[in-house]
């Protein structure tokens, strides 16, 4: 039986643009292994519009910090060789590496081109609000710094179906490109009528050469880095048929163990389920619905019914395809999708994703190490470490829920013989202090359990029938388990 696996998102939006991040990952790999991390999701590795860019304004997907383009050889995070060294260091520790892929758009074009467009309504992209007209758009990518190395493909306006800036009139808008077989991709999220267009020069996956080039690039990237999987950014904006084809091609090329998780940022569970049904292929999705439940719970305090925390979530309906998370780079304060889970609820939220049998949990660099930038936030390592410890050593076996009170819930994991001293009892309160009477098995009779979070200092002796009453402070979580060394009752 394998130990539980946990992902760490190894970046936040405001990590320093010092070119040292890949070195930080390399140095941190042994410590990540020690705390139970078995995979890291790393930021976009490709050259963006500048070294300050987090990587989502992608310029050249074949430049991993190797060519002098956009003002530097390195990316925000370092050079190609430093990236490869960091991945090798992770592999030496048994840690997989999932690379973030930005495939929806391209930014920072080298030249302008003149082409015909129609302007569309930003709130309904299916509604045209102009007659066809010519614009000058930044859509030509020549890659003078790289040349034809790795790929001779050069992007021009025919490879895109929309852009957001007319240099001729110095005006922003959403402009759909006109041409043969030019239209928005239809197999996308239907917000704003059609949500194919998100930003910059929007890649047209109706174009056969584009599809072929991006699949070729995905294989090249996986081979070059020898990574263990991909995290696909913004897939609700990308032709779902392409996502299916791309995923199948990558797994066929790299083997069944190659892992793919998509970011489908839509909090409505039905939309996530429809997407998974549409592509009819086994990739995971990040559980955005659960994130918003955790956020809502942190805002509502004791008015939130904890019994409903997993209702209408991906992990509640398709646990084998859900990557659970508390926060990420998009939800952190002052970012586009800000929905930051409140500090008082943070440890509770991590207990809800780390200590249950459903889902593949991902902890956030910004929560663990802290957030930088103009508005720094301290890390919560001391709150998360005990939960990681319990996940790795204790949270195994059958799960029995005690979701029988709106403000105090609990569950037990009964443990497994393979991991000696495994098993735990979790109690959560979003109101006053309380307790939960739960059964951990009569084979536990006489054992003395302690709170692994150290929030509560008393010891609990398991009764002869396996039952015990486990206390919790108000607005808190306690995780009771058998310590590594017996304590006296």
N, C-alpha and C positions, 0 to 999 in steps of 0.2 A: 504493500500500500504506500502510495506517495504522500509526502507532506503536502499541506495546503499551499497553493501558489498565490502570490500577490504581485500585482503590478505597481510600479511607481512611475508616475508621470514626472520625468526627470527634467523639468523646467517650469518656470512661470514667466509671465509676460515681461517682467522687469528684471530678469537676470542681467548682470552687467554685460555691456557690449565690449568685452575686453579680450575676446578671442581665447578665453581660458576654459570655456565650459566643457569641452571634450576632455581636457586635462583633469578637470574636477571630477568628471564621471570615472575616468580611469583610476584616479586616486581613491575614489569613494567605493569602488566595486567590492573590496573585501568587507567593508562595513555594511553595505547593502545586503550582502549574503548573510552576514551575522544576524541582522534584524529580521530575516525571513523573506526578503524580496527575491523573486525568482524571474522577474522580467522588468525591463524598463522601456517606457515609451519615450523616445527622444524626439526633439523638435524637428521641423523640416531641415534637412541637411543640405538643401540645394541653394544656389546663389540667389539672393533676393535683391531688391533695389538698392540696398545699402547695408553696411555692417551694423547699423542700428536696428534694422528690421528683424522682427521675430522670426521671419521666414515665410509668412503667408502671402507676402507680396512677391511671388516667385518670378524670377527672371530667366535663369538658365538651369534646367533640370539636370544637365550633364556636368555642371560645375559644382563640385562638392567642396570647394575651397582649394582649387588647384590653379585657377587662371586669374590673371589680373583683369578683373571686370567689375564694374560698378564701384570703382575707387579702391579696391583691395583684392588681394588673393584670397584671404580668409573670408569665411562667413562670420556672422555674429558670434559663432560658437568656436571657431578655430579652423584649422586647415584639414584637408582631406586625410593626410597621414595621421593627424591627431585623432580624427574621427575613427579611422580604422584601428588605431592603437587602443582607443577606448572600448570599441566593440570586442576586440581580442581580450582585453582585460576582463570584461564582463563574462565572456565565454569561459575564461579560465576559472571563474568563480561559479560556473553553472547558471549564469544569469542570461536569459534570452533578451534580445533587443528588437523592439518594434519601431520601425521608422515611420514618421509622419509624412504622408504624401499629399501634396496640394495639386490637384488635377483639374480644378474648376476654371482657372483663369491664369493669365500671364500678365506681368507688369513690367514697366521700365523698358519699353521697346526702344530699339536703336534708331529707327527712322519713322517718319510720318508717311502715310499714303492717302490718296484721295479715292473715295468710294461712296457709293450711294447708300443712304439709310432712310428709315422713317423713325421719327421720335414716337415713343410710346408712353402711356400714362404710368408713372411709377407705382401707383396703387392698383393698376390693372394692366399688366404688360401685354395683354391680348388686344388692348384698345389703342389704335393708332391715333395720334393727335397732330400729325402733320402729313403733308404730301411728301413724296420722295424728294430728297435733295442730297447734294454732295457735301461731305465733310472731309476735313483732314484729321485722320486718326492715328494715334501711336499704336501701330499694329505690325510693324516690320521688325523682325528680330534677325540680325546678321551675325552676332556673336564674334566680333572681330578678335576678341581676346582668346577664344578657344578655336576658332576656325571650324574645320570639319572633324576634329578629333572626337571619337566615339559616335558621332552622328553628323551627317551632312544635311539633315533636315533643317530648312529655314522657314520660319513662320511668317505668313503675311495675312492680310485681311480676309482672304478666302478661307482661312482655317478657323476663323472666329465667326460668331453670329451676333455679337453685340459689343458695344463699348460705351463709355460714360463721359467722353470728353471730345469736343469739337475744337481743335486748335485754330481753325479758320475763324471761328466766331468767339474764341476764348470762352466757351460756354459748356457747362456740365448738363447732363441729362441722361436718359437711357435711350440709346439709339440702336435699333435693330438693323443689322446689315442686310442689304437686299442683294440677291443674286440667285443663280440656279440652285434649287434645292435648299434655299436659305430660309430658315424659320427657327423659332425657338424649339428646342428639344421638348417633345410632348410628354415623355415618360419621366416627369419630375414632380416635385411637390407643387400643389395647386394654390398655395398662398400667393396673393397678388395676381390672381388669375393664372399665372404661370411663373414659377420661381426658378427657371433656368438661369436667368441673369442675376448675379450677385454683385460683382465688382470688376473693375479693370477691363481687359480684353477677354471676353467670355469664350472659352474653348467650345468649338462646335463638334459634338460627337455624332452628328449626322454625317460627318465627312469621313469617308473610308480611310484616307491617308492619315488623318489625325488619330483614328482608332488604332491603326497599325503602328504608328510611331509611339504612341503612349504605352501600348502593350510591350513593344520592343524595349522601351526605356525601363519599364518596370522590371523586366527580366534582367536587363543590364545592371540596374541598381542592386537588386537582390544578389546577383552573382558577385558584383564588385565589393559589396560590404559583407557578404555572407551573413546577412541579418536573418532573424527568425520569424519575421512577420511585418505586416504593414498596418498602420492606422490610417484610414482613408478619410480625409477632411471633407466636410461640406457635401456629403453625398446626396442630400435631398435636392441639390441643385444640378446634379449630374445625371444624364440619361441612365436610368436604372438598368437597361439592357447592357450598357457598357460596363457598369459595375459588376454585373454577373459575369460577363465574358472576361473581364480583367481578372477577377478573383479566380475563376476556373483556370485561366492560363497560368497564373502565378503558382497555384498549388500544383498543377500538372508539371510545371517546370522545376519547382524547388522541392516537391514532395509533400505528402499528406500532413506532415507536421508543421507546414508553413501556416502561420496564424494570421487571420485578417479580421480586424474590427473596424466598423464604420461609425462615423459621427453623423447621425441623422437627428439634427437638433429640432425636435418637435416633441412637445410635452404631451401630446394626445396619443395615448397608447394605440388606438386603432390605426393611426397613420404609420406607426412603427411596424405593427403587425402586417398591414397591407404591403409595406415595402418588403418585408421578409418573405411574404407569400409571392410577391411579384417576381423577385429575383430567383425564388425557388432554389436557393443555394445556401449552404451552411456557412454564413459569416455571422459574427457577433455584432451587436450594436451597443453603444454606450447608453445607459439607462437614464435618459434625460427626464423622463416622467418621475423617477424616484428622486433625482436631484431636486426637482421643484417641490416634491412632497417634503423633503428634508428642509428646504428653504422656508416653505410655508409653516412647517412645524416650529422652526426657530423664531419665526415672527409672531406666531400666535400664542406661544407659551402654553399655559394650562387649558386654553380654549381648544387646542388641537386634540382630537381623539386619536391616541396612539394606536388603538386597535386597527385603524384604517391606514397605517403608514405604508403598507405594501399593496393596498388596493389600487387598481388601475396603473400598475407599473409593469415594466418589462420583466423584471426579476420575479414578480408575482405570477406572471402568465407564461413566460418562456425563460425559465431560469438558466437553461443551458446555452442561451444566446445573449445573455445580459452581462455587460461589463458595468458594474456598479461603481459610483464615485460620489463624493461629497461635493467637491468644488474642482474647478480646473482654471486654465489660463483665461478662458472667455468669461467665466462667471465671477472672477476676482474683481474687487472694487475698481471703479472707474473704467471698466472695459465694456465692450459692446453688449454683452449679454449679462451684465452685472446682476447677480442673484446670490450673494455671498451668505452662506449659512452662518448664523450668529454664533459668536464665540461660546456662549453658555451651552449651546447645543452641539458643539463640534465633536466632543468626545462621544456623546451619545450617538451622533450620526455615524461616526467611524465604527462604533460597536455594532450598529445595525448592518453595516456592509461587511465587516471583517469576521464576525463571529457566527455567522449563519452558514448553512450548507449551500444555499442557492447563490448563484452569481459568481463572477470573476472580479474581485474587488481591485480598484486602482486608487492608491493614495496619491495626494497632490504634493509636489515639491514645495509649493507655496505654503501649504499647511504644515509640512514637516520642518522645512528649513527656514521658512519666512519669506516675505515678499519685499522686494527692494523698490527702487524708484523714489518718486517725490513723497509718497505716502506709505512708508514702510510698515509692515505688520510682522510682529514677532512670530517665530515658528512655535508649533505646539508639539514638539518632539516628546516632551515628558508625558503628555496626555495620550499620544498615539503609541509610543513604545510598548506599554503594557498590553495593549490590544494586539499589536503585532506578535508579541511573545505568546499570548494565549492562542492566537490563530495558528501559529506554527506548532505549538506544543500540546494544546489542550482541546481545541474546537473540532472534535471528531465524533463520529458515531451518530446514532439516531437523534433527531431533533424533535423535541416536544414543546409546543407553544402554550403559554399561559397568557393569552391576549384577552383578558377577561375584565379589564378595568380601563376606562378612558385615559387615565393619567398614570397608571402604573402597570407596565407589562413585563413579561419575562419569558425566558425559554431556557431549556437545558439541552446540552449535548451529552449523550450518555457515555462517550468514550469508546475506544476500540482496543482490543488486546495488543495489537501491533505497536501501539505507542503507550508505554507504561505511564501511569498517572495522568492519562488524558481524561477529558470530560470537564464540563464547566456549567455554571448556572449564572445567567445574566439577568439583571433586574434594572429597569429604566423607569425614571419618574420625570414627568415634565410639570409636576405640581409640587405638593407637599411631600415631606419624607414619608416613606411607606415601606412595605415589605411584600414579599410574594412567597407563598408556601408552594414548594415544588418538590417533585420526586426525582432523585438522581440515581435510583436503583438500590435494592437492598444489599447488593454486594458492597456498597459504600458504608454500611453500618459501622458506626464508631469512628469513621474518618473525621479529621478536623480540617475544615476548609477556611481559606482566608480570601480577602478581597484583593485581587491582583492589581487593581488600580491604586490600592492603598488609601482610597477615600474613606473607607470604614476600617477601623483598627481591631474590632472584636474578632473572635474566632467562632465558627459555627460547627457544631458537632452533628453529624448525620445520624438520625435516629435508626433504630433497628429495622424499620420498614422502608428505609431509604428516603424518607421525607425530611425536609428541614424548612425553616422559615428564614428567607434571605432578605436582609434589610437593604435599603437604598436611601441616600439623602435626597432632599427635594432638588429638582432640576439637575439630576445627576444620573450616573450609571455606576453600578458595582458589578464586578465580574468575579464570582466565587469559584475557587478551584482548589484542588489538593496541591500544596506547595511542593517544591522539589525535595525539600527535607521536611520530615514530619515535625509538627509542632504539638505540644501537649495541650489537651483540652482542659 
